[in-house]
Every structure is written in structure tokens, then in C-alpha cells.
Amino acid sequence: MTNRLDSTFERLRANRKKALIAYVMAGDPSLPDTEALVLELERAGADIIELGVPFSDPIADGPVIQKAAERALRSGTSLRRILTAVPALRAKTQIPLVLMAYYNTIYAFGESAFCRQAVEAGVDGLIVPDMPPEEADLLEAAASRAGLRLIFLLAPTSTPARRAAIARRSKGFIYYVSLTGITGAKLADLEEVRRNVEKIRQATETPVAVGFGIATAQDVSQVAAIADGVIVGSAIVRQIGEHQHDPHLPERVGAFVRSLKSAMTHGQVEVRA
Amino acid sequence: MPQFPDKHGRFGKYGGRYVPETLMPALLELEQAYLKARRDRRFQAEIDHYLKFYVGRPTPLYFAEKLTRRLGGAKIYLKREDLCHTGAHKINNTIGQGLLTRRMKKQRVIAETGAGQHGVAVATVAALFGLTCEIYMGTEDMQRQALNVFRMRLLGATVTGVNAGSRTLKDAISEAMRDWTTHVRTTHYILGSVLGAHPYPMMIRDFQSVIGREARRQVLAAEGRLPDCLVACVGGGSNSLGLFHPFLKDRTVRMVGVEAGGLGIESGKHAARFAGGRPGVLHGTMTYLLQDDDGQINLTHSVSAGLDYAAVGPEHSFYRDAGRIRYTSATDEEALAAFDLLSREEGIVPALESAHAIAEVVKLAPAMKARQVIVVNLSGRGDKDVQHVARLRGVPLGV
């Protein structure tokens, strides 16, 4: 069976389009809300969904996603419950789903069991923000056996040797962290992003998606001109936080994502012209 | 015992480097810089100079005669780390890392602190070496240790309160790691215990091992033999590993690490990782953690802010599994009783952290023979805790 991530990037590439990757924290404010949000974000133009797995001590995340993790944990969300909820979502959509989970939640679950059950539930890829390639051997083997794409991160501080090695090891796509910092920080240097994405491309054919600090329609359109995918996290999660009690939560967040998608499409037309 | 850690920063299955990619190059750079400095005689001479003339080393190994008589068993020696400049062993590490920061030509240091002792020690070397300094501290701990907050500010440091999670040491470390991720090119993170990603557990153990090297020499001079037992409290585990490490090959020397038993292990309100935890990954390292079935980190409790943390140094986890070090715990109540006991018997007010080690000595010594010898690490002095203990006892201080 082909992986939904791979086929999505192939389709987009064939149409000279870029992927809009939308991050939501699973279980924020509840798992049923997450299902409704994912379906609405797909309608709004998201090509891939990144589902955050809440963790009590998220060292790579800024305050917006920290608070979302706290809300999700308060609603009783766990990795186990997320995997139980995914099949129902999978019955309604074929959008690629990527989990972003801190390593301890996976370690506590059991690496092999997690990879197997995640794929059975309908998950396509995995990002572990606190697991550099040095520590990834076991999880990489388990993911590969299960058919789960293990996505590695590259950062502005990565040396050329690390960049080449990680670019070759990452499956599905490469997550390029746009800035030296945590999620929700401000995008600083677009030129540096462009240079580094080009260097990654020299090492691999695997698609490169850029995340961290991408918050506005303008950011999205500028980064879409550089990379194969644009990841928006904190900006969407902030909308969810603000509208968490609104009965029209999915529509509110959907409207925001629609505006991002429209800027992205518009931006690409400009670039092609 | 093989040379630990291995080149991956592992102590058996424990340790490693579980950090975001952004930090990996900095950890590799730090490891290179440290290994190079460790081989450099001038670096070692610089450390020795500051330890002697600034910190006041060697610290005495003091025979606690009255306490020995009172407990009626083994001879009790106190390794007086409480007499170090700034009042605790923490400065042994910050002198080393401060000098390393200068070598790496970084201008800014950051740190976490729980009880405030490490924060004070970092603020102190930052003043000494002319570095900009920011300390992260949980707001709960800032209340418990208000005096140390003011001391850090006096020393020129910025103290930033952390209002997330349990508002204690765990959250301060997370926030310091976020700061480091953001300012990694210009900033060195002076971690305060044998925790975190490689090379920190190794490097901090090395800097703290001066405690055990001195104690070994001193006890041989005083008693003409090795001690029967070493006792130290274990938060992250730097004072204990500093004392224990130079004795690890001495098979006749027993070692006991004392964790924070809080309100009792059965209450669930404690920080005894070896009693209630299992292996996992937190703050860059694989080690014993207090966590739930889903791998979420538990909130911990201890009367002493310095022991109030959900993880323990990875090297301790290895020695626990290997059976080389025995780990036990003392409750808040036992620690407070030991705090009083040492104050009244010896005229030494111990830090609440160190009082946990004294509490274990109270249990051990009477069952031992009079010719046997215990060395206990008095890792810090209790001045910082006087206010907190008064508050616990409802004594108004009128300030």
C-alpha cells in the first residue's frame, strides 16, 4: 500500500503545488473537537494534518502549544486514546496524518507496538521533536517495519555533515525548522531559510517542509515559494484556544486556514508568472 | 567498572542525548570543548586556583563527636560542603562551567534553579567572570526560597519566574532549555546537576568529584582506613555522585543515596524516583522518572525544593540497577527532625536537602559498630531554609 504522505507530495509535485500542513493538538479542547477540526481544515485546504500528542513537558514548544497540551491533558487525552480515535476519522477522510509526539510518550507505549498500532489506525508519519538521529535507531527500525514515515528535523544550526545525513535518513518529508528557537517564535530570516532549503535539496529528492514561526498569510505565501510544504502550528492553535468555547469552533479555525491557503495559491501564481 | 559514559553518552541503557536538533550541534561542541579542556593542565590549574582561593577548598572532613555519641554507633564524619563559598557544593560545578564558558567565548549564561543554591552559584561566577546571567526558577520555588531570589538579584542576575506546570525545578529546566534553543549561538547553559543530555552528566560529575577525592584522602588521614559507608541526598544527584564516584572501585565501601520521601511513598506525594518510578526520557536523558502509564511526568513533592524533581541523574540509574549504590528515602518529617538534630547537637544548620542524608544516618549509625565509619555529605547550609522552616512551624519572623 502506498503511503498517503508520499502520494500526496507526488500529486502536489505533479501539479506544481505546495503542501499546506496544519498542526492541531489532539484533544484540544477534546478529541471529538479534533475530529471536527481536522475535517474542516481539510475542507479549508489543508493538504496534510499534523496531530500533536500532548506531553507534560514540551521543551521544543512555546507558550501557545504548551497551553494547548495542558488543555488536551485536562480533557483526558493520551496517545492510546488518540490512536483509538483515529480510525473513526480515517473512515471520513484520506488526508495524510502525521503525529508529533515527544519521545517519552512513545517509549512508555512501547516503540514497536506504537508504530504497528499507529499504522493500523491510519497514521502515516511521525515526528519526534526531542529525538535526534543519534538516538533514533530502534524507533527507525520499528517505524520502517510498520510502514510509518519517520520524519527528522533539521535546524539552522545543523552542520553540513548533519544536514546531508539527516536529509537522507528522513522519510515522507524533511521538517526544516525555520528559526533557532521554539514553536510560536517570530520568523526572522527568510533568506537564510531559502539558502538552507536549497542546501537540503542538494542532498535529497525527499520533499522539504518548513515550520516554526509561520503565522500569517504573507509568511505562508513567502515560504511556499521556497519549500515543498509549509507547516502552520501555533497560529492555528492560538485560534483554537481563543474559540474553544465557541459552538462554531471548526468554522472559525477553518476560515483562518482558508485565508492561509488562498494566500499560498495566490503566491504561487505570482511566482510562476 | 568500565569507563563511563561510552562515546554515545550512555551509562548502560541510561543517558544519551534526547534533544531537539537545534541543540545537537551545541552539545557536540560542548563535549569537544570539555574533553579538550579536561586534558589541558592549564584549565585544571585554573579550576584548582579558584577552588582553593575563591571557594575555600578543601572543605573540612569534620568528626561529629556529639552526634556520634548521641546516636551511639558508627563514627560520623561530615564532609563540610556547607562551608563552600555561597553555601553549597553547587559552586564546584559552576566554577568549572564558568571557566569553560570563557574558553568557548560565550558571553551569556543561563541556568535553572530549584532551591536557589545553583542559581546563586551561577550568578556568583557570572559576576566573577563578567558574564550576563539569567536564572529560571519556578514561581512556587521563588516563594519557598525568597532569600535566594534576592541574593541572585544582588549578584546582578536576572531571575525569571516560570509559571508553567508545577512551577518548580522541572518547569525551570524546561524553560532554560527553551531559552538555550533560542540563544544557543551566544549562550552557555550551566546545568546544575548530573542531569540532562550528554555531556552534562559526565562533566558535572567530574567537577563535583573533588568532594570524594578530598574525602577519601581526609578519611584515610583521620582513620587510617576507608569508610564503611557513604551517605548523601539525591535530587538530580550531583553532591552524591561527587562524593561516591572516587570510591566506586573500593568494594568494601557501601553507598546510600537518599531521595525525598515527601509525605511518604504510599501518599504518592514524594520525589523518590527509585521507589515509585520507571525508566523514561525527560530533559534530554533516559533515566528513572516519576511518570504515569502514558509517560506524562508526575508532579513531585518535597519540603526541600532542591530534591523536588521527577528525574534522577542517569549514572545513578545505572548504579541502582547494578546494585552498587543503595537508594532509600527520608520523609519531610524525618528531614525536619534531622534539621533540628544537627542544629542542636553540632551547631550546624543543614540545608533541608542535606538533612535528608542526616535522617538516613540517624537510622543507620545506631545499628553499626563503634569502630565503623560513616561519611555523610553535608552538601549545603540551611540559612536559605530558616525562613521556610519558620513558616512551616507558624513562627512569625516579623520582617
Interface residues (C-beta under 8 A of the other chain):
Chain A: F55 S56 D57 P58 I59 A60 G62 P63 Q66 L73 S78 L79 R80 Y103 N104 T105 I106 Y107 A108 F109 P129 D130 M131 P132 E134 E135 F152 L153 L154 A155 P156 T157 S158 T159 R162 I166 V177 T180 G181 I182 A185
Chain B: H8 G16 R17 Y18 V19 P20 E21 T22 L23 M24 P25 A26 A164 G165 K170 D171 S174 M177 R178 T181 T182 H183 V184 R185 G280 V281 L282 H283 G284 L289 Q291 D293 D294 G295 Q296 I297
